[in-house]
Amino acid sequence: MTFDTTTGFTAGDIILGHNTQHTLLVLEQRDGWLRGTPLELCAEAEVTGKEVLNASDFEEWHRSTPLCVDLWQNIRLARADAHKYELCGRLKISSLDRLLRMIGHGLAHAHYTAIHSPPPFHEGVSSVPVSGKHWGPEEMENLLDASLDFWLTAGRFCRDFEKRLAYILERKFALAVNSGSSANLLAISALCSPLLHERRLKPGDEVITVAAGFPTTVAPIVQMGLVPVFVDIGIPDYNALPGQIAAAVGPRTRAIFLAHTLGNPFDLDAVTSIAKEHELWLVEDSCDALGSLYSVQGSPRPCGSFGHISTLSFYPAHHITTGEGGAVACDDPLLHKILLSLRDWGRDCWCAPGADDSCRRRFSQKFSQLPQGYDHKYVYSHLGYNLKFSDMQAAVGLAQLQRLEAFTKARRRNFAFLSQELADLDGGPLILPQPTPRSSPSWFGFLITLDPSCNREDILRWLDFRKIGTRLLFAGNITRQPCFAGVPHRLAAPLRATDIVMRQTFWIGLYPSLTEEHLAYSVRAIRKFFRQDTGGQRIQKEPLHTLETTDRDPALPDPVALIVFDFDGVFTDNRVLTLEDGTEAVFCNRGDGLGIDRLRKAGIPLLICSTETNPVVGARSAKLGIPVQQGCGDKAAFLRNWLRRHHISPEHVVYMGNDINDREAMRIVGYGWAPADAHPEILAIASHITRSCGGRGAVRELADAVLARAKIS
């Protein structure tokens, strides 16, 4: 075999050195150089970690003895030295493709390990998201394969993904689409298809649903000219009340469209019975419930297997992710045909992307107002959409489906942990979520409803500053959203529980990436928001801190990482002496100064944060040896930034303030102290109220308490 100097060696060539007798497999050709890897005779003991090439892998170069290649052992060869080698064989393109993909897989795995491996949890520094994608090197390897195929639209990965998903859902058909919202749109659009004849939904027909959910469950109903009929939900399962569903059925009611709220199945036994009795379509929104089970006569079935059509979402927040993505599933061949048509532009043809004439009648069919033999690829039986899935998304989804069982176990385990650790708050300031009878949810999140005496905004701000993510139950009550103004709908019953959810409910994360450390931190933050009375009594709620009386132990963190003081009304008694020349003087307490000196010597960080710009503040702070921030218009924002820069957890911070401009700053720290003469709003949120007033020993009282707790004389 001769070497053509006009073209040079290319990837897949086997070249032999004239003098060295080294045999190389060329993997890459670039300007000025080649990259190859040595080929060696295989010995049985040496195969580990190497790829074996048999005679069937070569296009030319017939050898009976297998060869081994170590893909990570590379040799760079200058083009100027190419004349020292001769071409002696060539690898088949399929074998070269396999080897190059193996290199890519190795790099993807290394990249995941080096770049994407989950970091350790650090309290107060690490975030606790409500949801997120959980993946590993396998997803990256699949994604690499799909990108190297460069098919881009739905292909081999999509076919495998749809088959696997249908199997998991115990369905005959599953179609991947570009989002869960598109899946919902597709489901309702399909029920409006003329191919359903008298069973099709028509404008003005009613669909029973709930207002406490995600907008794109309701949006397709409205977009297709149908009328949503809203029923209320129950707390603590947050699903539609079956009795209200039955009562809501009217002469124009044609369908029920319900979601399994945050993975908790609705009463499928009751709802399917109502649908069957009244011959209603049932669309099962399972976007938040992949992996959830509901038992029928003692036999568990997956959510998504009950409705005439079910929908799923694969957004990164969901049970599995493909980035953007979703699916519809059904058992009825006619519904499958309609869904496929609507997904793929509305066309009548069912050929897969890249395929032609699958029906063998592409040019021989007759449609009423089209010419004989009109190309079937361009015949449209519906006014459809393009909602297709890409093969790269499906490649990620296939790897994610392999993790689904482990994901579900993790979600249930995390739900059980949160339920157990917060159990003594249930029925007090909190209502904790409960699974529907006969169900085994794969929980999407941990729903919490607050007692009416609690302010939801307060606890959301409290958790947010501690980097604990929260979400509301989506639209809350969609009938009260701006987008719903003027939208025709019917209320089957007062939405009392829905309004409670809108005002008092939120949820925190429990998705598989969250460890017990994350969850325990969330629990501690919630429990600290609600201080427990002595004697094991029920936990009571104050706006942000329980008001502690002066005869109880002072409220202090362990350890104290920082003490922040307001100036006026804390170091001073709030009086100002104005001299004849206009300068001002204030009255401070020498005992407070001694307390500050002892705190500094004990190594406890101190900070003064004041809105006052008068030089007296800086002068007194300098004398006390405390850093000061003067003219601070937004104390809370300044404090947040300070804590982040100095990597201090707010749980270990004490803030002493006396007036309403200290309120927001006090709310974000673990412990707020107030002098006895502080503003009533500050007294209401303080963790501890001193016996002394501002400028008359309040600072000294705090200093003594901190030093006593630390046992520093």
Backbone hydrogen bonds, N-H to C=O, Kabsch-Sander energy under -0.5 kcal/mol:
donor,donor_aa,acceptor,acceptor_aa,energy
4,D,2,T,-0.5
5,T,3,F,-0.9
7,T,4,D,-1.2
8,G,4,D,-2.3
12,G,26,V,-3.4
13,D,10,T,-2.2
14,I,89,G,-2.9
15,I,13,D,-0.6
15,I,24,L,-2.7
16,L,86,E,-2.7
17,G,22,H,-2.5
18,H,84,K,-3.1
21,Q,17,G,-0.9
24,L,15,I,-3.0
24,L,22,H,-0.5
25,L,37,T,-2.8
26,V,13,D,-2.8
26,V,24,L,-0.6
27,L,35,R,-3.0
28,E,35,R,-1.7
30,R,33,W,-2.5
33,W,30,R,-1.7
34,L,77,L,-3.6
35,R,28,E,-2.5
36,G,75,I,-2.8
37,T,25,L,-1.9
39,L,23,T,-2.8
40,E,68,C,-2.3
42,C,66,P,-1.8
46,E,43,A,-2.2
47,V,43,A,-0.5
47,V,44,E,-0.8
50,K,47,V,-2.6
51,E,69,V,-2.8
53,L,67,L,-3.6
54,N,52,V,-0.5
57,D,54,N,-2.0
58,F,55,A,-1.5
59,E,90,R,-2.8
60,E,90,R,-1.6
63,R,61,W,-0.7
67,L,53,L,-2.6
68,C,40,E,-3.3
69,V,51,E,-2.3
70,D,38,P,-0.6
71,L,69,V,-0.8
73,Q,70,D,-2.0
74,N,72,W,-0.9
75,I,36,G,-3.2
77,L,34,L,-3.3
77,L,75,I,-0.5
79,R,32,G,-2.2
81,D,78,A,-1.7
82,A,79,R,-1.6
84,K,81,D,-1.9
85,Y,82,A,-2.0
86,E,16,L,-2.3
88,C,14,I,-3.1
89,G,14,I,-1.1
90,R,60,E,-1.7
91,L,12,G,-3.1
92,K,57,D,-2.9
96,L,92,K,-2.6
97,D,93,I,-2.5
98,R,94,S,-1.9
99,L,95,S,-2.2
100,L,96,L,-2.7
101,R,97,D,-2.2
102,M,98,R,-1.8
103,I,99,L,-1.8
104,G,100,L,-2.2
105,H,101,R,-2.9
106,G,102,M,-2.2
107,L,103,I,-2.3
108,A,104,G,-2.7
109,H,105,H,-2.7
110,A,106,G,-2.3
111,H,107,L,-2.8
112,Y,108,A,-2.5
113,T,109,H,-2.4
114,A,110,A,-2.4
115,I,111,H,-2.8
116,H,111,H,-0.7
116,H,112,Y,-1.5
117,S,112,Y,-1.1
125,V,122,H,-2.1
126,S,122,H,-3.3
128,V,467,K,-3.2
139,E,136,G,-0.7
140,M,136,G,-1.1
141,E,137,P,-2.5
142,N,138,E,-2.5
143,L,139,E,-2.5
144,L,140,M,-2.1
145,D,141,E,-2.3
146,A,142,N,-2.5
147,S,143,L,-2.3
148,L,144,L,-2.4
149,D,145,D,-2.1
150,F,146,A,-1.6
151,W,146,A,-0.7
153,T,151,W,-2.5
159,R,155,G,-2.3
160,D,156,R,-2.0
161,F,157,F,-2.5
162,E,158,C,-2.7
163,K,159,R,-2.0
164,R,160,D,-2.4
165,L,161,F,-2.7
166,A,162,E,-2.3
167,Y,163,K,-1.9
168,I,164,R,-2.2
169,L,165,L,-2.4
170,E,166,A,-0.5
170,E,167,Y,-0.8
171,R,166,A,-3.0
172,K,330,C,-0.5
173,F,330,C,-2.2
175,L,328,V,-3.0
177,V,326,G,-2.9
178,N,387,L,-1.3
180,G,325,G,-0.6
183,A,179,S,-1.7
184,N,180,G,-2.1
185,L,181,S,-2.2
186,L,182,S,-2.9
187,A,183,A,-2.3
188,I,184,N,-2.2
189,S,185,L,-2.5
190,A,186,L,-2.4
191,L,187,A,-1.4
192,C,188,I,-0.5
192,C,189,S,-1.2
193,S,190,A,-1.6
196,L,193,S,-1.8
197,H,194,P,-1.7
199,R,196,L,-2.1
200,R,197,H,-1.7
201,L,191,L,-3.1
204,G,225,G,-2.6
205,D,202,K,-2.6
206,E,252,R,-2.9
207,V,227,V,-2.4
208,I,255,A,-2.6
209,T,229,V,-2.8
211,A,231,V,-0.6
213,G,211,A,-1.3
217,T,214,F,-2.0
218,V,214,F,-0.7
218,V,215,P,-0.7
219,A,215,P,-3.0
221,I,218,V,-0.9
222,V,218,V,-1.5
223,Q,219,A,-3.0
224,M,220,P,-1.8
225,G,222,V,-1.9
226,L,221,I,-2.4
227,V,205,D,-3.1
229,V,207,V,-2.8
230,F,228,P,-0.5
230,F,490,R,-2.8
231,V,209,T,-2.0
234,G,239,N,-2.2
238,Y,234,G,-2.3
241,L,232,D,-2.0
244,Q,241,L,-0.6
245,I,241,L,-1.9
246,A,242,P,-2.5
247,A,243,G,-1.9
248,A,244,Q,-1.6
249,V,245,I,-0.7
249,V,246,A,-0.8
253,T,250,G,-1.4
254,R,206,E,-2.8
255,A,206,E,-1.2
256,I,281,W,-2.7
257,F,208,I,-3.0
258,L,283,V,-1.7
260,H,285,D,-1.8
261,T,259,A,-0.9
263,G,260,H,-1.9
264,N,261,T,-2.5
268,L,266,F,-1.9
271,V,267,D,-2.8
272,T,268,L,-2.4
273,S,269,D,-1.4
274,I,270,A,-2.2
275,A,271,V,-2.5
276,K,272,T,-2.3
277,E,273,S,-2.7
278,H,274,I,-2.1
279,E,276,K,-0.8
280,L,275,A,-2.8
281,W,254,R,-2.4
283,V,256,I,-2.9
284,E,282,L,-0.5
284,E,309,I,-2.7
285,D,258,L,-2.9
285,D,283,V,-0.8
286,S,284,E,-1.1
286,S,311,T,-1.9
289,A,286,S,-2.1
292,S,289,A,-2.4
293,L,440,S,-1.7
294,Y,301,R,-2.5
295,S,438,R,-2.9
296,V,299,S,-2.5
297,Q,295,S,-0.5
299,S,296,V,-1.8
301,R,294,Y,-2.3
303,C,292,S,-2.9
305,S,302,P,-1.5
308,H,282,L,-2.0
309,I,282,L,-1.3
310,S,329,A,-2.3
311,T,284,E,-2.2
312,L,327,A,-2.2
314,F,325,G,-3.2
318,H,315,Y,-2.9
322,T,314,F,-2.5
323,G,314,F,-0.6
324,E,322,T,-0.9
326,G,177,V,-2.1
327,A,312,L,-1.6
328,V,175,L,-2.2
329,A,310,S,-2.2
330,C,173,F,-1.7
331,D,308,H,-0.5
336,H,332,D,-2.4
337,K,333,P,-2.3
338,I,334,L,-2.3
339,L,335,L,-2.9
340,L,336,H,-2.6
341,S,337,K,-2.2
342,L,338,I,-2.8
343,R,339,L,-2.4
344,D,340,L,-2.0
345,W,342,L,-0.5
345,W,343,R,-0.9
345,W,385,Y,-4.7
346,G,341,S,-2.8
347,R,341,S,-0.6
347,R,344,D,-1.7
348,D,379,V,-3.7
349,C,376,H,-0.6
349,C,379,V,-0.6
355,A,352,A,-2.5
360,R,357,D,-0.9
364,S,361,R,-1.2
365,Q,361,R,-0.6
370,L,367,F,-1.9
373,G,365,Q,-2.3
374,Y,365,Q,-0.5
374,Y,371,P,-1.6
376,H,362,R,-2.1
378,Y,375,D,-2.1
379,V,376,H,-1.5
381,S,346,G,-1.4
381,S,379,V,-0.5
382,H,346,G,-1.9
384,G,345,W,-1.0
384,G,382,H,-1.3
385,Y,342,L,-2.9
387,L,343,R,-2.2
387,L,385,Y,-0.5
391,D,152,L,-1.4
391,D,153,T,-0.5
392,M,152,L,-0.6
394,A,390,S,-2.0
395,A,391,D,-2.1
396,V,392,M,-1.7
397,G,393,Q,-2.5
398,L,394,A,-2.5
399,A,395,A,-1.3
400,Q,396,V,-2.1
401,L,397,G,-2.5
402,Q,398,L,-1.1
403,R,399,A,-0.6
403,R,400,Q,-1.3
404,L,400,Q,-0.5
404,L,401,L,-0.9
407,F,403,R,-2.8
408,T,404,L,-2.7
409,K,405,E,-2.1
410,A,406,A,-2.2
411,R,407,F,-2.5
412,R,408,T,-2.3
413,R,409,K,-2.4
414,N,410,A,-2.7
415,F,411,R,-2.2
416,A,412,R,-2.3
417,F,413,R,-2.0
418,L,414,N,-2.3
419,S,415,F,-2.6
420,Q,416,A,-2.3
421,E,417,F,-2.6
422,L,418,L,-1.6
423,A,420,Q,-0.9
425,L,422,L,-1.9
426,D,422,L,-0.7
426,D,423,A,-1.0
427,G,430,L,-2.5
428,G,425,L,-2.0
428,G,430,L,-0.5
430,L,425,L,-1.8
431,I,449,T,-2.3
434,Q,236,P,-1.7
439,S,436,T,-1.7
440,S,293,L,-2.6
442,S,263,G,-0.7
443,W,441,P,-0.8
444,F,262,L,-2.4
445,G,262,L,-0.7
446,F,508,I,-2.6
447,L,445,G,-0.7
448,I,506,F,-3.3
449,T,431,I,-2.0
450,L,504,Q,-2.5
451,D,429,P,-2.6
454,C,451,D,-2.6
456,R,454,C,-0.7
459,I,455,N,-1.4
460,L,456,R,-2.4
461,R,457,E,-2.3
462,W,458,D,-2.3
463,L,459,I,-2.6
464,D,460,L,-2.5
465,F,461,R,-2.3
466,R,462,W,-0.9
467,K,464,D,-1.9
468,I,463,L,-2.8
469,G,128,V,-2.9
469,G,467,K,-0.7
471,R,507,W,-1.8
474,F,472,L,-2.9
475,A,213,G,-2.1
476,G,473,L,-2.3
477,N,475,A,-1.8
478,I,211,A,-2.0
480,R,477,N,-2.3
481,Q,478,I,-1.5
484,F,481,Q,-1.8
485,A,482,P,-1.5
487,V,484,F,-2.1
490,R,228,P,-2.2
492,A,230,F,-2.6
492,A,490,R,-0.7
493,A,230,F,-0.7
496,R,494,P,-1.3
499,D,495,L,-2.0
500,I,496,R,-1.8
501,V,497,A,-2.5
502,M,498,T,-2.2
503,R,499,D,-1.6
504,Q,500,I,-3.5
505,T,501,V,-1.5
506,F,448,I,-2.4
507,W,471,R,-2.8
508,I,446,F,-1.8
510,L,130,V,-0.7
514,L,511,Y,-2.3
519,L,515,T,-2.2
520,A,516,E,-2.8
521,Y,517,E,-2.0
522,S,518,H,-2.0
523,V,519,L,-2.6
524,R,520,A,-2.6
525,A,521,Y,-2.2
526,I,522,S,-2.2
527,R,523,V,-2.8
528,K,524,R,-2.2
529,F,525,A,-1.3
530,F,526,I,-1.2
531,R,529,F,-0.7
536,G,533,D,-0.6
537,Q,534,T,-0.6
540,Q,531,R,-1.1
544,L,545,H,-0.5
548,E,546,T,-0.6
552,R,549,T,-1.6
556,L,554,P,-0.7
561,A,559,P,-0.7
561,A,652,H,-2.9
562,L,652,H,-1.1
563,I,605,P,-1.8
564,V,654,V,-3.0
565,F,607,L,-2.6
566,D,656,M,-2.3
570,V,567,F,-2.0
571,F,567,F,-2.3
572,T,567,F,-1.3
573,D,587,F,-1.0
577,L,585,A,-3.4
578,T,576,V,-0.6
579,L,577,L,-0.6
579,L,583,T,-2.9
582,G,579,L,-1.8
585,A,577,L,-2.4
587,F,575,R,-0.6
588,C,586,V,-0.6
589,N,571,F,-0.6
590,R,588,C,-0.5
592,D,589,N,-0.6
593,G,589,N,-1.3
594,L,590,R,-1.8
595,G,591,G,-1.9
596,I,592,D,-2.3
597,D,593,G,-2.2
598,R,594,L,-2.0
599,L,595,G,-2.0
600,R,596,I,-2.6
601,K,597,D,-2.1
602,A,598,R,-1.5
603,G,600,R,-1.5
604,I,599,L,-2.1
607,L,563,I,-1.7
608,I,627,P,-2.2
609,C,565,F,-3.0
610,S,629,Q,-2.7
617,V,614,N,-1.8
618,G,614,N,-0.7
619,A,615,P,-2.5
620,R,616,V,-2.5
621,S,617,V,-2.3
622,A,618,G,-2.4
623,K,619,A,-2.0
624,L,620,R,-2.0
625,G,621,S,-1.2
626,I,621,S,-2.4
629,Q,608,I,-2.5
630,Q,628,V,-0.5
631,G,612,E,-1.3
632,C,610,S,-2.5
633,G,631,G,-1.0
635,K,633,G,-0.5
638,F,634,D,-2.2
639,L,635,K,-2.7
640,R,636,A,-2.5
641,N,637,A,-2.2
642,W,638,F,-2.5
643,L,639,L,-2.8
644,R,640,R,-2.3
645,R,641,N,-2.7
646,H,642,W,-2.1
647,H,644,R,-0.9
648,I,643,L,-2.5
652,H,649,S,-1.9
653,V,650,P,-1.7
654,V,562,L,-2.4
655,Y,671,Y,-2.5
656,M,564,V,-2.9
657,G,655,Y,-0.6
657,G,673,W,-1.9
662,D,659,D,-2.4
663,R,660,I,-1.2
666,M,662,D,-2.5
667,R,663,R,-1.6
668,I,664,E,-0.8
668,I,665,A,-0.7
669,V,666,M,-0.8
670,G,650,P,-2.8
671,Y,653,V,-1.7
673,W,655,Y,-3.2
673,W,671,Y,-0.5
674,A,688,H,-2.1
676,A,692,S,-2.6
678,A,675,P,-1.9
679,H,658,N,-3.1
682,I,679,H,-0.9
683,L,679,H,-2.3
684,A,680,P,-1.9
685,I,681,E,-0.7
685,I,682,I,-0.7
686,A,682,I,-0.9
687,S,672,G,-2.7
688,H,672,G,-1.7
689,I,548,E,-0.9
690,T,674,A,-2.4
695,G,570,V,-2.4
696,R,693,C,-1.7
698,A,693,C,-1.3
701,E,697,G,-2.2
702,L,698,A,-2.0
703,A,699,V,-2.6
704,D,700,R,-2.8
705,A,701,E,-1.9
706,V,702,L,-2.4
707,L,703,A,-2.5
708,A,704,D,-2.4
709,R,705,A,-2.3
710,A,706,V,-2.0
711,K,708,A,-0.9
712,I,707,L,-3.2
713,S,711,K,-0.5
